[in-house]
Amino acid sequence: MARRPAVPRSLSIAPFRARDAVAAGLLTRRQLDGPTWRRLFQGIHVYADVPLDHRTWCEAAALLLPKGAAIADLSAAFLWGVDLLPPAEREIVHAVMSRDVHLRPRSGLTVHRSSLQPEDVTRILGPAVTTPVRTAWDLARRLPRFEAVVALDALLKKRKVSLDQLTAYFHDRLGWPGGPAARIALDDADPLAESAMESRMRLVIIDGGLPRPISQYAITLTHADGRKQFIARSDFAYPVFKTALEYDGDHHRERSTYRFDMDRQNRLHLMGWTVLRFSADDVLRRPDDMLAKIRAVLRRAGADV
């Protein structure tokens, strides 16, 4: 069996420019054609043992970007810890640059043309990437409303940016393409959302004409001596009408979680609360039925909805 060639340490951890490695005498062109290396873009390679996740693709694409360009959009969100990439786009890197910056089109690299100021760009362990506030802005004005709100909620949840920062940044750019749509998405955003499905469920409720519920509401029991005891935290609540709404993901089917949920629901029932629980199917495929159930419970509690 042929011995695997030694791998220079400097080339074993991240993508690199082939011409630089050859010029430095670390590799030959013939070696680059072997199984030890993967070609990600023309002229950009990576050691075959490096995990080929989206960060690696971003690092490779960054080596192609000219001055004045940056990793952006869904790819920037990924680097900030918010993974919104569709399964079919995990090997596609998004970048942004102004129209006067030249870059030859390449497969696997989606370029968005837009004004880009130096203060909109920072670095994350190497690659130039749009700041969290600029990333939020780009996503909010490009994505469909539901997905835009999901993105804003996730960035806010990660505390990569604050609601005040977004409000100021979006206000200053209302005249940009997509500015009004971005502002609408921001009005619907909620930093308390704990998952993409919670964000979508909240939007279905709002769009269905129901009052906006309070997110992550802490339900307490007040004792005779005035002491308050924490009972539960509800994904959404209408406290005046003692109505709690829960989004149940797959983890709620586990035995320990199911027992906890059942005990909590019983305790809330004894306190006079009604708890409605919904799944992804309810939110995505039966929204009208979900809305009808919420509306019926609120009306029974005296709400004018």
N, C-alpha and C positions, 0 to 999 in steps of 0.2 A: 504494500500500500504506500502510495506517495506521501511524503511528509508534508503536512500543511505548512505553508510559509509563515515565518515569524511576522507578527503584526506589530508595527510601530505603535507605541502607547498613545502617541498624539492623534492617531487615526482610529483608535479603537472605541471611542466614546461618543462621537458625533459625526454628522456629515462633513464632507470636506470637498474643496475644489480639486479635481484631478490634476489640473495643470500645476497647482501649487505643490502637490505631493510629489509629482514627477520632477519638477524643477529643484526640489529640495533633496532629491535622491532617495526619498523614502520608498518609492515604488517605481515600477516600470509600467509602460502602457500595456504590455502583455500580461503582467500580473493583475491589472485592473479588470481584465476580461475573464478572470477565473472566478470560481465559486466563492472565494473568500470575501468578495465585495458585491454590493448591490448598486445598480445605477438607478438613482431616483429621478434626476433630471439630466439633460445633456450636460456633461461636464461636472456633475455633482454625484458623488458616490458616498457609500456608508459601509462600514464593516458589517458583514452578514449577521453577526451575533447581536448587534444593537437592536433592541425592540423597535419594531416599525409601527409606532403609534403616531397620533396626529402631531404631537410635539416634534418628533423626528422629522416629519414632513415639513413642519414650519421652519425648523432649523435649516433644512436643505433649501427651502424656497428663499429664506433670508439671504443666502449666499448669492442669489441671483438678483436681488433687488438693488436698484441704483440708489444713490443718495436722494433723499426727499421722498422715499417710499417706506411703507411699514406693513407688517402683518396686521390684518384688520378683520372686522366683521366677525363671523362665526369662529374663525381661527383665533382671533384675539381673545374672544370670550373664553375659548378653550384654555388658552394660556393663563387667563385670569381665574381658572378653576370652575368655569361654567360650561359644561358640555351640552351643546344644543345641536351638534352635528347629526344630520340624518345618516343612517347606516351606509347609504350609497355614496356619501360625500366625505368619507373619513380620509381619503387620499387626495382631496382637493383643498388647496390652501388659498385663502382669501387675502388680498393685499390691496392697499389704497395708495394712490399717488395722484398728483395734479396732472392735468391734460398735457402740460408741456414737458413732462418727464417721459423719456422714451424707454420702452421695454418690449422686446420681441415677444409675441404671443407664444405661450408654451402650454402643452397639455398638462393638466393638474394644477394650474395656477389661474385663479380667477381674479382679474384686476378691476377694481372699482375706481373710477376717475372722479376726483373731488378735491376741492381745496384742502390742503393739509398744512397746518401751522406747526412750527417746532414744538410749541407747548402741548400739542396733541399727541406727541410721540415720546415714548420712554423705552427702556430696555428691560427684558426679563431674562437674565442669565444668557445674554448674547443678542438674540434677535431684536431688532427695532419693532416695536408693537404700539398700536394706538393705546392711549391711556384708558382707564375704565370709563370715564365720562364720555370720551369720544367714541369708544366702542359701543356704549349704550345708545348714543345718538345715532350712529350708523345703523344699528340693528332696528331701532325704533322707527326710522324713516324708510327702511327698505322692506322689512318683513310684513306679512299680513298681521292685522291687529292682534289676534289671539297670540301668535308666536312672538310678536313684539313685546306684549305685556309679560309673557312667560320669561323672556330674556331680561327685561327690566327687573322683574321680581327677583330673579335668581342673582343678578348682580347686586341688588340691594341686600338680599339675604346674606350674601357672602361678605357684606360690608366693604366691598371694593369701591363703593361710591355712595354718597348720601342723597336723600331726596332733595335737599336744598341745593346741592351741587348740580343735580340734573335739572332742576327747575330753572336755575340761573342760566345754565348752558343752553338749554332748549329755547328759552325765551329770547336769547341773543341771536338765535339762528332760525327764527320762525319763517323768514323769507327764503330760506334755502329750499331746494327741491325736497319734498317729503316732510317739510317742517310742520305743517298743520297735522299730518297723520301722526308724527312723532309726539306732538303735544297731546293729542287725544289718547295715545297709548300711555303717556306719562300720567294723565289724569286717572287712568284705570289701574295704575301700578300700586302694589302693596308690599312693603318690605317684610311683612309678617308671613307671607306665603311660604310654605315649607316644601312645596313640590310643584312641578309643572302642572300636574293634574288639579291641585288645589287652585292654581291660578285660573285654569280653564273653567273649573266649576264656578268660581266666583264670577267670571265674565258671563257665563250662561245665566246665572241668577240675575245679574244686573240687566243684561239684554232682554231677559224675560219680563221685565217690568216690576220686579220685586225690589224692595229696599235693599241697599247694600248692607250685608251682614257685617258684624264685627269679627275680625279674624283673631284666632288664637285667644279666645275669651276664657278667662279664669273664673270658674264657677265655685263659689264659696258658700259655706253654711255658717250663719251667724248664731252663736249660742246665746243663752239668756244673759250671760255676763258681758256680752258685747264682743267676746272673742270670736275671730273668724277662722274657720277651718277650711283649708283647700280640699275640694272634692274632685274636680276634674278640669281639664282644659279642653275646650271644644274647638275644632277647626274653624267653625263659623257659629255665630249665635245671634239671636234676637232676644236680648235679656229681658226686655219689657214683657215679651210674650212667652218667656221661658221655653224657647225653642232652640235646640242645638242641632247643627248639621255636621255630619262627619263624612269625610272621604276615606274610604277603606281601600288601601292598596293591597297587593298580594300578601304582604307580611301579616296582615290581620287574620289570615287563614291559619297561621301557626297556632298550635294548641295553647301555648302560654299567653300569646297575645289575645286569642279568642276569649280565654277565661278572664283576663284582665278587662277586656271590653265589656263582657257580659256583667261582671260585678259593678263596673262603673255605671253602666246603663241602668241597672237596678237601683243603685243609690240615687241617681238623678231622677228616676221615676218616683221614688219615695219623696223627693223634694218638690214634686209637681212639674218637673221638666219633661218635655217631649223630645226624644232624640230620633232623628231620621238619619239613616246611614245609606250612602250611595257608593257605587263602584264606577270603574272606568266606563263600563257599558252604559250606565245611566247617563253619565256626562256626555259621552261621545255619540251614543246611538239612540238614546231615549230621553233627550233633554226635555221634551214637552211633558212627558210623564213625570219626570223629576220635579219640574216646576209646578205641575198640578198638585203633587203631594205636599210640597212646601206651602203653596198658597192655601190649600185646604186646612192645614194645621194652623197657619197664622190666622186665618179667618175664624177658626174655632176658638182661638185665643183672644179674639176681639180686634184683630188688625183689619184695617180698611185697605185690602189689597185685591 
